[in-house]
Amino acid sequence: MRRGYWLINSNRSEVRRFTEDRADEDQFNKYVFIDNGKIIGVLGKEPPLLQSREEFKIEEAREIWKRLIAQGWRRTNLFD
C-alpha cells in the first residue's frame, strides 16, 4: 500500500491526503492524488470519509500543501 501524507484543518473536521501516483510511468511529469475527506465519529478511532480525489502535477500539489499549511492546516499521522 502506498503511503499518504495527511493534513487536518484547525477545526479537526476535514482532511486532505496527498499520495504519489506511482502507476504513472511519465518520469518527467510526476503526479499526486489529493483526496478530500471529513472526520466522522471520534477522531483517530475511525478512518475519515474520503469524498473526492483529484490528480495534480507534483509542483502544483506542493503549492496546494503550502497554501493549506498557511491557512492553519497541520500534518497528522492519525490515519497511517
C-alpha positions as CSV (number, residue, x, y, z in Angstrom):
1,M,0.0,0.0,0.0
2,R,1.3,3.4,-0.8
3,R,1.9,5.9,1.9
4,G,-0.2,9.0,2.2
5,Y,0.7,12.3,3.8
6,W,-2.2,13.8,5.7
7,L,-3.3,17.3,6.6
8,I,-6.1,18.2,9.0
9,N,-7.8,21.5,9.3
10,S,-7.8,23.6,12.5
11,N,-11.4,22.6,13.3
12,R,-10.4,18.9,13.0
13,S,-13.4,18.3,10.7
14,E,-11.7,17.9,7.3
15,V,-8.6,16.1,6.0
16,R,-6.5,16.0,2.8
17,R,-4.4,13.0,1.8
18,F,-1.5,13.5,-0.6
19,T,-0.4,10.3,-2.4
20,E,2.1,10.0,-5.2
21,D,0.8,8.3,-8.3
22,R,3.3,5.5,-8.8
23,A,1.3,3.9,-11.6
24,D,2.2,6.8,-13.9
25,E,5.3,5.9,-15.9
26,D,5.9,9.5,-17.1
27,Q,9.1,10.3,-15.3
28,F,9.1,14.0,-16.4
29,N,5.6,14.8,-15.1
30,K,5.0,13.2,-11.7
31,Y,1.5,13.4,-10.4
32,V,0.0,13.4,-6.9
33,F,-3.5,12.4,-5.9
34,I,-5.2,14.7,-3.3
35,D,-8.1,13.0,-1.5
36,N,-10.6,15.3,0.3
37,G,-12.5,13.9,3.3
38,K,-14.3,14.6,6.5
39,I,-13.9,13.3,10.0
40,I,-16.8,11.1,11.2
41,G,-17.2,9.8,14.7
42,V,-14.3,10.1,17.1
43,L,-11.1,11.5,15.7
44,G,-8.5,8.7,15.4
45,K,-10.9,5.9,16.2
46,E,-12.5,5.7,12.7
47,P,-10.9,6.5,9.4
48,P,-12.1,9.7,7.7
49,L,-14.8,9.5,5.0
50,L,-12.9,10.3,1.7
51,Q,-15.3,12.1,-0.6
52,S,-13.3,13.1,-3.7
53,R,-10.0,12.7,-5.4
54,E,-8.1,15.0,-7.8
55,E,-4.8,14.5,-9.6
56,F,-2.2,17.3,-9.8
57,K,1.3,17.7,-11.1
58,I,3.7,17.4,-8.3
59,E,4.7,21.1,-8.4
60,E,1.0,22.1,-8.1
61,A,0.4,19.7,-5.3
62,R,3.3,21.2,-3.4
63,E,1.8,24.7,-3.8
64,I,-1.6,23.4,-2.5
65,W,0.2,21.8,0.5
66,K,2.0,25.1,1.3
67,R,-1.3,27.1,0.9
68,L,-3.2,24.8,3.3
69,I,-0.4,25.0,5.9
70,A,-0.5,28.8,5.6
71,Q,-4.3,28.6,6.2
72,G,-3.7,26.7,9.5
73,W,-3.9,23.1,8.4
74,R,-1.4,20.7,10.2
75,R,0.2,17.5,9.3
76,T,-1.1,14.4,11.1
77,N,-0.2,10.7,11.4
78,L,-3.5,9.6,12.9
79,F,-4.6,7.8,9.8
80,D,-1.3,5.9,8.8
